[in-house]
Amino acid sequence: MSKAKVGTDKNLQNVVADLDQTPVNSHHAQQIQQDSNDRRHQDSINHDKTEDMDPSHS
């Protein structure tokens, strides 16, 4: 196993940077929210561990 690095977590740095943004108008606010939703959706796809339980595909 690798050692944990001392310092701030890179993922948390990105989250803080995203939260620091102040939307200029409602369209910009919607774009920021959509970016967050897209990342959340991609993360759920990446962590989907379901398997095809139909043995006919073997």
Rosetta blueprint (number, residue, H / E / L):
1 M L
2 S L
3 K L
4 A L
5 K L
6 V L
7 G L
8 T L
9 D L
10 K H
11 N H
12 L H
13 Q H
14 N H
15 V H
16 V H
17 A H
18 D H
19 L H
20 D L
21 Q L
22 T L
23 P L
24 V L
25 N L
26 S H
27 H H
28 H H
29 A H
30 Q H
31 Q H
32 I H
33 Q H
34 Q H
35 D H
36 S H
37 N H
38 D H
39 R H
40 R H
41 H H
42 Q H
43 D H
44 S H
45 I H
46 N H
47 H L
48 D L
49 K L
50 T L
51 E L
52 D L
53 M L
54 D L
55 P H
56 S H
57 H H
58 S L
